[in-house]
Amino acid sequence: MRLDKFLKVSRLIKRRTVANEACDAGRVLVNDRPAKASAQVKAGDVLEIQFGSKSVRVEVLNVQETVKKEEAQELYRYL
């Protein structure tokens, strides 16, 4: 699955366009490398997202095309 779509489906970032902009600005790392929005994400990948001065590290546990709001947190775990 594309990185920008995973960020939206998992609700780490609310909108896909915002996820695209974050990737273009180099604020999203996949396995400690800057990633484009089109990068493929799979289970086991470690994502680091920088929100201003705050940084969030998560491990991808599952990849699904659609998920209910309540189950979105099951797609990743915080590190």
mmCIF file of the N, C-alpha and C atoms, coordinates in Angstrom:
data_MODEL
# 
_entry.id   MODEL 
# 
loop_
_atom_site.group_PDB 
_atom_site.id 
_atom_site.type_symbol 
_atom_site.label_atom_id 
_atom_site.label_alt_id 
_atom_site.label_comp_id 
_atom_site.label_asym_id 
_atom_site.label_entity_id 
_atom_site.label_seq_id 
_atom_site.pdbx_PDB_ins_code 
_atom_site.Cartn_x 
_atom_site.Cartn_y 
_atom_site.Cartn_z 
_atom_site.occupancy 
_atom_site.B_iso_or_equiv 
_atom_site.pdbx_formal_charge 
_atom_site.auth_seq_id 
_atom_site.auth_comp_id 
_atom_site.auth_asym_id 
_atom_site.auth_atom_id 
_atom_site.pdbx_PDB_model_num 
ATOM 1   N N  . MET A 1 1  ? 0.846   -1.178 0.000  1.00 0.00 ? 1  MET A N  1 
ATOM 2   C CA . MET A 1 1  ? 0.000   0.000  0.000  1.00 0.00 ? 1  MET A CA 1 
ATOM 3   C C  . MET A 1 1  ? 0.890   1.240  0.000  1.00 0.00 ? 1  MET A C  1 
ATOM 4   N N  . ARG A 1 2  ? 0.429   2.278  -0.668 1.00 0.00 ? 2  ARG A N  1 
ATOM 5   C CA . ARG A 1 2  ? 1.174   3.536  -0.692 1.00 0.00 ? 2  ARG A CA 1 
ATOM 6   C C  . ARG A 1 2  ? 1.255   4.145  0.709  1.00 0.00 ? 2  ARG A C  1 
ATOM 7   N N  . LEU A 1 3  ? 2.364   4.814  0.972  1.00 0.00 ? 3  LEU A N  1 
ATOM 8   C CA . LEU A 1 3  ? 2.589   5.423  2.276  1.00 0.00 ? 3  LEU A CA 1 
ATOM 9   C C  . LEU A 1 3  ? 1.520   6.455  2.617  1.00 0.00 ? 3  LEU A C  1 
ATOM 10  N N  . ASP A 1 4  ? 1.182   7.344  1.678  1.00 0.00 ? 4  ASP A N  1 
ATOM 11  C CA . ASP A 1 4  ? 0.196   8.383  1.974  1.00 0.00 ? 4  ASP A CA 1 
ATOM 12  C C  . ASP A 1 4  ? -1.175  7.779  2.280  1.00 0.00 ? 4  ASP A C  1 
ATOM 13  N N  . LYS A 1 5  ? -1.541  6.712  1.580  1.00 0.00 ? 5  LYS A N  1 
ATOM 14  C CA . LYS A 1 5  ? -2.831  6.078  1.842  1.00 0.00 ? 5  LYS A CA 1 
ATOM 15  C C  . LYS A 1 5  ? -2.829  5.376  3.203  1.00 0.00 ? 5  LYS A C  1 
ATOM 16  N N  . PHE A 1 6  ? -1.708  4.733  3.564  1.00 0.00 ? 6  PHE A N  1 
ATOM 17  C CA . PHE A 1 6  ? -1.639  4.081  4.870  1.00 0.00 ? 6  PHE A CA 1 
ATOM 18  C C  . PHE A 1 6  ? -1.777  5.096  5.996  1.00 0.00 ? 6  PHE A C  1 
ATOM 19  N N  . LEU A 1 7  ? -1.120  6.246  5.861  1.00 0.00 ? 7  LEU A N  1 
ATOM 20  C CA . LEU A 1 7  ? -1.203  7.278  6.900  1.00 0.00 ? 7  LEU A CA 1 
ATOM 21  C C  . LEU A 1 7  ? -2.639  7.758  7.074  1.00 0.00 ? 7  LEU A C  1 
ATOM 22  N N  . LYS A 1 8  ? -3.396  7.838  5.977  1.00 0.00 ? 8  LYS A N  1 
ATOM 23  C CA . LYS A 1 8  ? -4.790  8.262  6.051  1.00 0.00 ? 8  LYS A CA 1 
ATOM 24  C C  . LYS A 1 8  ? -5.664  7.158  6.650  1.00 0.00 ? 8  LYS A C  1 
ATOM 25  N N  . VAL A 1 9  ? -5.527  5.921  6.148  1.00 0.00 ? 9  VAL A N  1 
ATOM 26  C CA . VAL A 1 9  ? -6.360  4.805  6.623  1.00 0.00 ? 9  VAL A CA 1 
ATOM 27  C C  . VAL A 1 9  ? -6.118  4.543  8.110  1.00 0.00 ? 9  VAL A C  1 
ATOM 28  N N  . SER A 1 10 ? -4.859  4.632  8.553  1.00 0.00 ? 10 SER A N  1 
ATOM 29  C CA . SER A 1 10 ? -4.535  4.378  9.955  1.00 0.00 ? 10 SER A CA 1 
ATOM 30  C C  . SER A 1 10 ? -4.863  5.575  10.838 1.00 0.00 ? 10 SER A C  1 
ATOM 31  N N  . ARG A 1 11 ? -5.226  6.695  10.211 1.00 0.00 ? 11 ARG A N  1 
ATOM 32  C CA . ARG A 1 11 ? -5.573  7.934  10.903 1.00 0.00 ? 11 ARG A CA 1 
ATOM 33  C C  . ARG A 1 11 ? -4.402  8.539  11.695 1.00 0.00 ? 11 ARG A C  1 
ATOM 34  N N  . LEU A 1 12 ? -3.177  8.242  11.265 1.00 0.00 ? 12 LEU A N  1 
ATOM 35  C CA . LEU A 1 12 ? -2.023  8.947  11.834 1.00 0.00 ? 12 LEU A CA 1 
ATOM 36  C C  . LEU A 1 12 ? -2.001  10.383 11.317 1.00 0.00 ? 12 LEU A C  1 
ATOM 37  N N  . ILE A 1 13 ? -2.423  10.561 10.057 1.00 0.00 ? 13 ILE A N  1 
ATOM 38  C CA . ILE A 1 13 ? -2.616  11.882 9.465  1.00 0.00 ? 13 ILE A CA 1 
ATOM 39  C C  . ILE A 1 13 ? -4.025  11.881 8.884  1.00 0.00 ? 13 ILE A C  1 
ATOM 40  N N  . LYS A 1 14 ? -4.774  12.958 9.116  1.00 0.00 ? 14 LYS A N  1 
ATOM 41  C CA . LYS A 1 14 ? -6.204  12.953 8.797  1.00 0.00 ? 14 LYS A CA 1 
ATOM 42  C C  . LYS A 1 14 ? -6.525  12.898 7.316  1.00 0.00 ? 14 LYS A C  1 
ATOM 43  N N  . ARG A 1 15 ? -5.804  13.689 6.497  1.00 0.00 ? 15 ARG A N  1 
ATOM 44  C CA . ARG A 1 15 ? -6.136  13.753 5.069  1.00 0.00 ? 15 ARG A CA 1 
ATOM 45  C C  . ARG A 1 15 ? -4.957  13.303 4.227  1.00 0.00 ? 15 ARG A C  1 
ATOM 46  N N  . ARG A 1 16 ? -5.274  12.696 3.091  1.00 0.00 ? 16 ARG A N  1 
ATOM 47  C CA . ARG A 1 16 ? -4.239  12.168 2.213  1.00 0.00 ? 16 ARG A CA 1 
ATOM 48  C C  . ARG A 1 16 ? -3.386  13.284 1.610  1.00 0.00 ? 16 ARG A C  1 
ATOM 49  N N  . THR A 1 17 ? -3.991  14.434 1.338  1.00 0.00 ? 17 THR A N  1 
ATOM 50  C CA . THR A 1 17 ? -3.210  15.543 0.776  1.00 0.00 ? 17 THR A CA 1 
ATOM 51  C C  . THR A 1 17 ? -2.192  16.048 1.795  1.00 0.00 ? 17 THR A C  1 
ATOM 52  N N  . VAL A 1 18 ? -2.571  16.068 3.064  1.00 0.00 ? 18 VAL A N  1 
ATOM 53  C CA . VAL A 1 18 ? -1.645  16.488 4.121  1.00 0.00 ? 18 VAL A CA 1 
ATOM 54  C C  . VAL A 1 18 ? -0.519  15.459 4.242  1.00 0.00 ? 18 VAL A C  1 
ATOM 55  N N  . ALA A 1 19 ? -0.844  14.178 4.107  1.00 0.00 ? 19 ALA A N  1 
ATOM 56  C CA . ALA A 1 19 ? 0.167   13.125 4.139  1.00 0.00 ? 19 ALA A CA 1 
ATOM 57  C C  . ALA A 1 19 ? 1.138   13.294 2.965  1.00 0.00 ? 19 ALA A C  1 
ATOM 58  N N  . ASN A 1 20 ? 0.602   13.622 1.792  1.00 0.00 ? 20 ASN A N  1 
ATOM 59  C CA . ASN A 1 20 ? 1.444   13.872 0.615  1.00 0.00 ? 20 ASN A CA 1 
ATOM 60  C C  . ASN A 1 20 ? 2.421   15.017 0.871  1.00 0.00 ? 20 ASN A C  1 
ATOM 61  N N  . GLU A 1 21 ? 1.911   16.111 1.446  1.00 0.00 ? 21 GLU A N  1 
ATOM 62  C CA . GLU A 1 21 ? 2.752   17.274 1.712  1.00 0.00 ? 21 GLU A CA 1 
ATOM 63  C C  . GLU A 1 21 ? 3.833   16.960 2.736  1.00 0.00 ? 21 GLU A C  1 
ATOM 64  N N  . ALA A 1 22 ? 3.494   16.175 3.757  1.00 0.00 ? 22 ALA A N  1 
ATOM 65  C CA . ALA A 1 22 ? 4.475   15.793 4.780  1.00 0.00 ? 22 ALA A CA 1 
ATOM 66  C C  . ALA A 1 22 ? 5.593   14.950 4.163  1.00 0.00 ? 22 ALA A C  1 
ATOM 67  N N  . CYS A 1 23 ? 5.227   14.042 3.270  1.00 0.00 ? 23 CYS A N  1 
ATOM 68  C CA . CYS A 1 23 ? 6.226   13.204 2.598  1.00 0.00 ? 23 CYS A CA 1 
ATOM 69  C C  . CYS A 1 23 ? 7.123   14.052 1.698  1.00 0.00 ? 23 CYS A C  1 
ATOM 70  N N  . ASP A 1 24 ? 6.526   14.971 0.947  1.00 0.00 ? 24 ASP A N  1 
ATOM 71  C CA . ASP A 1 24 ? 7.298   15.834 0.048  1.00 0.00 ? 24 ASP A CA 1 
ATOM 72  C C  . ASP A 1 24 ? 8.273   16.715 0.818  1.00 0.00 ? 24 ASP A C  1 
ATOM 73  N N  . ALA A 1 25 ? 7.900   17.103 2.032  1.00 0.00 ? 25 ALA A N  1 
ATOM 74  C CA . ALA A 1 25 ? 8.756   17.964 2.851  1.00 0.00 ? 25 ALA A CA 1 
ATOM 75  C C  . ALA A 1 25 ? 9.834   17.162 3.586  1.00 0.00 ? 25 ALA A C  1 
ATOM 76  N N  . GLY A 1 26 ? 9.815   15.838 3.461  1.00 0.00 ? 26 GLY A N  1 
ATOM 77  C CA . GLY A 1 26 ? 10.821  15.005 4.111  1.00 0.00 ? 26 GLY A CA 1 
ATOM 78  C C  . GLY A 1 26 ? 10.575  14.774 5.582  1.00 0.00 ? 26 GLY A C  1 
ATOM 79  N N  . ARG A 1 27 ? 9.325   14.933 6.031  1.00 0.00 ? 27 ARG A N  1 
ATOM 80  C CA . ARG A 1 27 ? 9.009   14.766 7.453  1.00 0.00 ? 27 ARG A CA 1 
ATOM 81  C C  . ARG A 1 27 ? 8.569   13.351 7.798  1.00 0.00 ? 27 ARG A C  1 
ATOM 82  N N  . VAL A 1 28 ? 8.539   12.437 6.804  1.00 0.00 ? 28 VAL A N  1 
ATOM 83  C CA . VAL A 1 28 ? 8.142   11.051 7.055  1.00 0.00 ? 28 VAL A CA 1 
ATOM 84  C C  . VAL A 1 28 ? 9.302   10.141 6.662  1.00 0.00 ? 28 VAL A C  1 
ATOM 85  N N  . LEU A 1 29 ? 9.738   9.314  7.620  1.00 0.00 ? 29 LEU A N  1 
ATOM 86  C CA . LEU A 1 29 ? 10.826  8.367  7.375  1.00 0.00 ? 29 LEU A CA 1 
ATOM 87  C C  . LEU A 1 29 ? 10.264  6.953  7.434  1.00 0.00 ? 29 LEU A C  1 
ATOM 88  N N  . VAL A 1 30 ? 10.694  6.105  6.506  1.00 0.00 ? 30 VAL A N  1 
ATOM 89  C CA . VAL A 1 30 ? 10.348  4.682  6.536  1.00 0.00 ? 30 VAL A CA 1 
ATOM 90  C C  . VAL A 1 30 ? 11.655  3.930  6.726  1.00 0.00 ? 30 VAL A C  1 
ATOM 91  N N  . ASN A 1 31 ? 11.749  3.193  7.826  1.00 0.00 ? 31 ASN A N  1 
ATOM 92  C CA . ASN A 1 31 ? 12.980  2.468  8.168  1.00 0.00 ? 31 ASN A CA 1 
ATOM 93  C C  . ASN A 1 31 ? 14.194  3.403  8.129  1.00 0.00 ? 31 ASN A C  1 
ATOM 94  N N  . ASP A 1 32 ? 14.041  4.585  8.750  1.00 0.00 ? 32 ASP A N  1 
ATOM 95  C CA . ASP A 1 32 ? 15.096  5.599  8.902  1.00 0.00 ? 32 ASP A CA 1 
ATOM 96  C C  . ASP A 1 32 ? 15.581  6.206  7.582  1.00 0.00 ? 32 ASP A C  1 
ATOM 97  N N  . ARG A 1 33 ? 14.749  6.156  6.545  1.00 0.00 ? 33 ARG A N  1 
ATOM 98  C CA . ARG A 1 33 ? 15.072  6.802  5.272  1.00 0.00 ? 33 ARG A CA 1 
ATOM 99  C C  . ARG A 1 33 ? 13.917  7.711  4.871  1.00 0.00 ? 33 ARG A C  1 
ATOM 100 N N  . PRO A 1 34 ? 14.208  8.908  4.371  1.00 0.00 ? 34 PRO A N  1 
ATOM 101 C CA . PRO A 1 34 ? 13.112  9.766  3.883  1.00 0.00 ? 34 PRO A CA 1 
ATOM 102 C C  . PRO A 1 34 ? 12.358  9.039  2.767  1.00 0.00 ? 34 PRO A C  1 
ATOM 103 N N  . ALA A 1 35 ? 11.028  9.131  2.798  1.00 0.00 ? 35 ALA A N  1 
ATOM 104 C CA . ALA A 1 35 ? 10.216  8.384  1.833  1.00 0.00 ? 35 ALA A CA 1 
ATOM 105 C C  . ALA A 1 35 ? 9.268   9.306  1.081  1.00 0.00 ? 35 ALA A C  1 
ATOM 106 N N  . LYS A 1 36 ? 9.038   8.977  -0.184 1.00 0.00 ? 36 LYS A N  1 
ATOM 107 C CA . LYS A 1 36 ? 8.045   9.680  -0.974 1.00 0.00 ? 36 LYS A CA 1 
ATOM 108 C C  . LYS A 1 36 ? 6.670   9.126  -0.640 1.00 0.00 ? 36 LYS A C  1 
ATOM 109 N N  . ALA A 1 37 ? 5.635   9.846  -1.034 1.00 0.00 ? 37 ALA A N  1 
ATOM 110 C CA . ALA A 1 37 ? 4.260   9.426  -0.764 1.00 0.00 ? 37 ALA A CA 1 
ATOM 111 C C  . ALA A 1 37 ? 3.932   8.116  -1.467 1.00 0.00 ? 37 ALA A C  1 
ATOM 112 N N  . SER A 1 38 ? 4.634   7.816  -2.561 1.00 0.00 ? 38 SER A N  1 
ATOM 113 C CA . SER A 1 38 ? 4.346   6.608  -3.332 1.00 0.00 ? 38 SER A CA 1 
ATOM 114 C C  . SER A 1 38 ? 5.097   5.385  -2.828 1.00 0.00 ? 38 SER A C  1 
ATOM 115 N N  . ALA A 1 39 ? 5.909   5.527  -1.779 1.00 0.00 ? 39 ALA A N  1 
ATOM 116 C CA . ALA A 1 39 ? 6.662   4.385  -1.246 1.00 0.00 ? 39 ALA A CA 1 
ATOM 117 C C  . ALA A 1 39 ? 5.708   3.310  -0.742 1.00 0.00 ? 39 ALA A C  1 
ATOM 118 N N  . GLN A 1 40 ? 6.081   2.061  -0.952 1.00 0.00 ? 40 GLN A N  1 
ATOM 119 C CA . GLN A 1 40 ? 5.240   0.949  -0.516 1.00 0.00 ? 40 GLN A CA 1 
ATOM 120 C C  . GLN A 1 40 ? 5.497   0.653  0.957  1.00 0.00 ? 40 GLN A C  1 
ATOM 121 N N  . VAL A 1 41 ? 4.414   0.447  1.714  1.00 0.00 ? 41 VAL A N  1 
ATOM 122 C CA . VAL A 1 41 ? 4.491   0.138  3.143  1.00 0.00 ? 41 VAL A CA 1 
ATOM 123 C C  . VAL A 1 41 ? 3.994   -1.278 3.336  1.00 0.00 ? 41 VAL A C  1 
ATOM 124 N N  . LYS A 1 42 ? 4.715   -2.034 4.172  1.00 0.00 ? 42 LYS A N  1 
ATOM 125 C CA . LYS A 1 42 ? 4.296   -3.403 4.481  1.00 0.00 ? 42 LYS A CA 1 
ATOM 126 C C  . LYS A 1 42 ? 4.429   -3.636 5.976  1.00 0.00 ? 42 LYS A C  1 
ATOM 127 N N  . ALA A 1 43 ? 3.838   -4.720 6.459  1.00 0.00 ? 43 ALA A N  1 
ATOM 128 C CA . ALA A 1 43 ? 3.910   -5.052 7.883  1.00 0.00 ? 43 ALA A CA 1 
ATOM 129 C C  . ALA A 1 43 ? 5.375   -5.212 8.276  1.00 0.00 ? 43 ALA A C  1 
ATOM 130 N N  . GLY A 1 44 ? 5.731   -4.656 9.443  1.00 0.00 ? 44 GLY A N  1 
ATOM 131 C CA . GLY A 1 44 ? 7.093   -4.725 9.938  1.00 0.00 ? 44 GLY A CA 1 
ATOM 132 C C  . GLY A 1 44 ? 7.896   -3.458 9.705  1.00 0.00 ? 44 GLY A C  1 
ATOM 133 N N  . ASP A 1 45 ? 7.430   -2.573 8.832  1.00 0.00 ? 45 ASP A N  1 
ATOM 134 C CA . ASP A 1 45 ? 8.122   -1.305 8.589  1.00 0.00 ? 45 ASP A CA 1 
ATOM 135 C C  . ASP A 1 45 ? 7.983   -0.386 9.799  1.00 0.00 ? 45 ASP A C  1 
ATOM 136 N N  . VAL A 1 46 ? 8.999   0.432  10.026 1.00 0.00 ? 46 VAL A N  1 
ATOM 137 C CA . VAL A 1 46 ? 8.977   1.415  11.105 1.00 0.00 ? 46 VAL A CA 1 
ATOM 138 C C  . VAL A 1 46 ? 8.854   2.799  10.468 1.00 0.00 ? 46 VAL A C  1 
ATOM 139 N N  . LEU A 1 47 ? 7.795   3.526  10.855 1.00 0.00 ? 47 LEU A N  1 
ATOM 140 C CA . LEU A 1 47 ? 7.559   4.875  10.336 1.00 0.00 ? 47 LEU A CA 1 
ATOM 141 C C  . LEU A 1 47 ? 7.892   5.898  11.408 1.00 0.00 ? 47 LEU A C  1 
ATOM 142 N N  . GLU A 1 48 ? 8.513   6.995  11.001 1.00 0.00 ? 48 GLU A N  1 
ATOM 143 C CA . GLU A 1 48 ? 8.742   8.117  11.911 1.00 0.00 ? 48 GLU A CA 1 
ATOM 144 C C  . GLU A 1 48 ? 8.172   9.360  11.258 1.00 0.00 ? 48 GLU A C  1 
ATOM 145 N N  . ILE A 1 49 ? 7.236   10.007 11.953 1.00 0.00 ? 49 ILE A N  1 
ATOM 146 C CA . ILE A 1 49 ? 6.567   11.188 11.422 1.00 0.00 ? 49 ILE A CA 1 
ATOM 147 C C  . ILE A 1 49 ? 6.894   12.363 12.332 1.00 0.00 ? 49 ILE A C  1 
ATOM 148 N N  . GLN A 1 50 ? 7.334   13.470 11.745 1.00 0.00 ? 50 GLN A N  1 
ATOM 149 C CA . GLN A 1 50 ? 7.681   14.652 12.527 1.00 0.00 ? 50 GLN A CA 1 
ATOM 150 C C  . GLN A 1 50 ? 6.578   15.684 12.391 1.00 0.00 ? 50 GLN A C  1 
ATOM 151 N N  . PHE A 1 51 ? 5.947   15.988 13.521 1.00 0.00 ? 51 PHE A N  1 
ATOM 152 C CA . PHE A 1 51 ? 4.907   17.017 13.599 1.00 0.00 ? 51 PHE A CA 1 
ATOM 153 C C  . PHE A 1 51 ? 5.514   18.214 14.322 1.00 0.00 ? 51 PHE A C  1 
ATOM 154 N N  . GLY A 1 52 ? 6.029   19.174 13.575 1.00 0.00 ? 52 GLY A N  1 
ATOM 155 C CA . GLY A 1 52 ? 6.650   20.338 14.217 1.00 0.00 ? 52 GLY A CA 1 
ATOM 156 C C  . GLY A 1 52 ? 7.841   19.910 15.042 1.00 0.00 ? 52 GLY A C  1 
ATOM 157 N N  . SER A 1 53 ? 7.785   20.129 16.361 1.00 0.00 ? 53 SER A N  1 
ATOM 158 C CA . SER A 1 53 ? 8.895   19.746 17.235 1.00 0.00 ? 53 SER A CA 1 
ATOM 159 C C  . SER A 1 53 ? 8.700   18.345 17.811 1.00 0.00 ? 53 SER A C  1 
ATOM 160 N N  . LYS A 1 54 ? 7.536   17.746 17.587 1.00 0.00 ? 54 LYS A N  1 
ATOM 161 C CA . LYS A 1 54 ? 7.229   16.422 18.120 1.00 0.00 ? 54 LYS A CA 1 
ATOM 162 C C  . LYS A 1 54 ? 7.456   15.357 17.051 1.00 0.00 ? 54 LYS A C  1 
ATOM 163 N N  . SER A 1 55 ? 7.934   14.197 17.477 1.00 0.00 ? 55 SER A N  1 
ATOM 164 C CA . SER A 1 55 ? 8.175   13.101 16.538 1.00 0.00 ? 55 SER A CA 1 
ATOM 165 C C  . SER A 1 55 ? 7.451   11.850 17.036 1.00 0.00 ? 55 SER A C  1 
ATOM 166 N N  . VAL A 1 56 ? 6.849   11.098 16.107 1.00 0.00 ? 56 VAL A N  1 
ATOM 167 C CA . VAL A 1 56 ? 6.104   9.890  16.449 1.00 0.00 ? 56 VAL A CA 1 
ATOM 168 C C  . VAL A 1 56 ? 6.717   8.715  15.698 1.00 0.00 ? 56 VAL A C  1 
ATOM 169 N N  . ARG A 1 57 ? 7.067   7.646  16.429 1.00 0.00 ? 57 ARG A N  1 
ATOM 170 C CA . ARG A 1 57 ? 7.583   6.421  15.806 1.00 0.00 ? 57 ARG A CA 1 
ATOM 171 C C  . ARG A 1 57 ? 6.566   5.305  15.995 1.00 0.00 ? 57 ARG A C  1 
ATOM 172 N N  . VAL A 1 58 ? 6.198   4.645  14.897 1.00 0.00 ? 58 VAL A N  1 
ATOM 173 C CA . VAL A 1 58 ? 5.251   3.532  14.957 1.00 0.00 ? 58 VAL A CA 1 
ATOM 174 C C  . VAL A 1 58 ? 5.764   2.378  14.102 1.00 0.00 ? 58 VAL A C  1 
ATOM 175 N N  . GLU A 1 59 ? 5.352   1.172  14.485 1.00 0.00 ? 59 GLU A N  1 
ATOM 176 C CA . GLU A 1 59 ? 5.634   -0.015 13.679 1.00 0.00 ? 59 GLU A CA 1 
ATOM 177 C C  . GLU A 1 59 ? 4.348   -0.448 13.015 1.00 0.00 ? 59 GLU A C  1 
ATOM 178 N N  . VAL A 1 60 ? 4.409   -0.723 11.717 1.00 0.00 ? 60 VAL A N  1 
ATOM 179 C CA . VAL A 1 60 ? 3.239   -1.164 10.967 1.00 0.00 ? 60 VAL A CA 1 
ATOM 180 C C  . VAL A 1 60 ? 2.972   -2.628 11.318 1.00 0.00 ? 60 VAL A C  1 
ATOM 181 N N  . LEU A 1 61 ? 1.774   -2.922 11.816 1.00 0.00 ? 61 LEU A N  1 
ATOM 182 C CA . LEU A 1 61 ? 1.406   -4.292 12.167 1.00 0.00 ? 61 LEU A CA 1 
ATOM 183 C C  . LEU A 1 61 ? 0.581   -4.961 11.083 1.00 0.00 ? 61 LEU A C  1 
ATOM 184 N N  . ASN A 1 62 ? -0.248  -4.171 10.401 1.00 0.00 ? 62 ASN A N  1 
ATOM 185 C CA . ASN A 1 62 ? -1.165  -4.722 9.418  1.00 0.00 ? 62 ASN A CA 1 
ATOM 186 C C  . ASN A 1 62 ? -1.449  -3.662 8.361  1.00 0.00 ? 62 ASN A C  1 
ATOM 187 N N  . VAL A 1 63 ? -1.719  -4.102 7.151  1.00 0.00 ? 63 VAL A N  1 
ATOM 188 C CA . VAL A 1 63 ? -2.042  -3.181 6.063  1.00 0.00 ? 63 VAL A CA 1 
ATOM 189 C C  . VAL A 1 63 ? -3.388  -3.584 5.489  1.00 0.00 ? 63 VAL A C  1 
ATOM 190 N N  . GLN A 1 64 ? -4.370  -2.665 5.546  1.00 0.00 ? 64 GLN A N  1 
ATOM 191 C CA . GLN A 1 64 ? -5.700  -2.924 5.006  1.00 0.00 ? 64 GLN A CA 1 
ATOM 192 C C  . GLN A 1 64 ? -6.155  -1.713 4.204  1.00 0.00 ? 64 GLN A C  1 
ATOM 193 N N  . GLU A 1 65 ? -6.949  -1.972 3.167  1.00 0.00 ? 65 GLU A N  1 
ATOM 194 C CA . GLU A 1 65 ? -7.442  -0.885 2.313  1.00 0.00 ? 65 GLU A CA 1 
ATOM 195 C C  . GLU A 1 65 ? -8.431  0.010  3.049  1.00 0.00 ? 65 GLU A C  1 
ATOM 196 N N  . THR A 1 66 ? -9.349  -0.602 3.783  1.00 0.00 ? 66 THR A N  1 
ATOM 197 C CA . THR A 1 66 ? -10.338 0.163  4.552  1.00 0.00 ? 66 THR A CA 1 
ATOM 198 C C  . THR A 1 66 ? -10.430 -0.430 5.947  1.00 0.00 ? 66 THR A C  1 
ATOM 199 N N  . VAL A 1 67 ? -10.743 0.418  6.901  1.00 0.00 ? 67 VAL A N  1 
ATOM 200 C CA . VAL A 1 67 ? -10.863 -0.032 8.285  1.00 0.00 ? 67 VAL A CA 1 
ATOM 201 C C  . VAL A 1 67 ? -11.783 0.932  9.024  1.00 0.00 ? 67 VAL A C  1 
ATOM 202 N N  . LYS A 1 68 ? -12.528 0.408  9.985  1.00 0.00 ? 68 LYS A N  1 
ATOM 203 C CA . LYS A 1 68 ? -13.401 1.263  10.794 1.00 0.00 ? 68 LYS A CA 1 
ATOM 204 C C  . LYS A 1 68 ? -12.564 2.131  11.717 1.00 0.00 ? 68 LYS A C  1 
ATOM 205 N N  . LYS A 1 69 ? -13.134 3.243  12.123 1.00 0.00 ? 69 LYS A N  1 
ATOM 206 C CA . LYS A 1 69 ? -12.420 4.201  12.969 1.00 0.00 ? 69 LYS A CA 1 
ATOM 207 C C  . LYS A 1 69 ? -11.910 3.547  14.251 1.00 0.00 ? 69 LYS A C  1 
ATOM 208 N N  . GLU A 1 70 ? -12.731 2.692  14.859 1.00 0.00 ? 70 GLU A N  1 
ATOM 209 C CA . GLU A 1 70 ? -12.360 2.061  16.122 1.00 0.00 ? 70 GLU A CA 1 
ATOM 210 C C  . GLU A 1 70 ? -11.198 1.071  15.945 1.00 0.00 ? 70 GLU A C  1 
ATOM 211 N N  . GLU A 1 71 ? -11.072 0.492  14.749 1.00 0.00 ? 71 GLU A N  1 
ATOM 212 C CA . GLU A 1 71 ? -10.050 -0.528 14.516 1.00 0.00 ? 71 GLU A CA 1 
ATOM 213 C C  . GLU A 1 71 ? -8.779  0.043  13.889 1.00 0.00 ? 71 GLU A C  1 
ATOM 214 N N  . ALA A 1 72 ? -8.749  1.335  13.625 1.00 0.00 ? 72 ALA A N  1 
ATOM 215 C CA . ALA A 1 72 ? -7.598  1.941  12.953 1.00 0.00 ? 72 ALA A CA 1 
ATOM 216 C C  . ALA A 1 72 ? -6.332  1.823  13.798 1.00 0.00 ? 72 ALA A C  1 
ATOM 217 N N  . GLN A 1 73 ? -6.446  1.874  15.109 1.00 0.00 ? 73 GLN A N  1 
ATOM 218 C CA . GLN A 1 73 ? -5.269  1.796  15.979 1.00 0.00 ? 73 GLN A CA 1 
ATOM 219 C C  . GLN A 1 73 ? -4.635  0.416  15.977 1.00 0.00 ? 73 GLN A C  1 
ATOM 220 N N  . GLU A 1 74 ? -5.337  -0.596 15.464 1.00 0.00 ? 74 GLU A N  1 
ATOM 221 C CA . GLU A 1 74 ? -4.790  -1.946 15.414 1.00 0.00 ? 74 GLU A CA 1 
ATOM 222 C C  . GLU A 1 74 ? -3.836  -2.130 14.240 1.00 0.00 ? 74 GLU A C  1 
ATOM 223 N N  . LEU A 1 75 ? -3.718  -1.140 13.355 1.00 0.00 ? 75 LEU A N  1 
ATOM 224 C CA . LEU A 1 75 ? -2.841  -1.242 12.210 1.00 0.00 ? 75 LEU A CA 1 
ATOM 225 C C  . LEU A 1 75 ? -1.379  -0.931 12.572 1.00 0.00 ? 75 LEU A C  1 
ATOM 226 N N  . TYR A 1 76 ? -1.141  -0.323 13.721 1.00 0.00 ? 76 TYR A N  1 
ATOM 227 C CA . TYR A 1 76 ? 0.223   0.067  14.115 1.00 0.00 ? 76 TYR A CA 1 
ATOM 228 C C  . TYR A 1 76 ? 0.347   0.043  15.622 1.00 0.00 ? 76 TYR A C  1 
ATOM 229 N N  . ARG A 1 77 ? 1.600   0.110  16.098 1.00 0.00 ? 77 ARG A N  1 
ATOM 230 C CA . ARG A 1 77 ? 1.847   0.278  17.539 1.00 0.00 ? 77 ARG A CA 1 
ATOM 231 C C  . ARG A 1 77 ? 2.959   1.281  17.723 1.00 0.00 ? 77 ARG A C  1 
ATOM 232 N N  . TYR A 1 78 ? 2.824   2.082  18.784 1.00 0.00 ? 78 TYR A N  1 
ATOM 233 C CA . TYR A 1 78 ? 3.805   3.112  19.084 1.00 0.00 ? 78 TYR A CA 1 
ATOM 234 C C  . TYR A 1 78 ? 5.078   2.477  19.620 1.00 0.00 ? 78 TYR A C  1 
ATOM 235 N N  . LEU A 1 79 ? 6.222   3.061  19.249 1.00 0.00 ? 79 LEU A N  1 
ATOM 236 C CA . LEU A 1 79 ? 7.526   2.589  19.743 1.00 0.00 ? 79 LEU A CA 1 
ATOM 237 C C  . LEU A 1 79 ? 8.099   3.592  20.715 1.00 0.00 ? 79 LEU A C  1 
# 
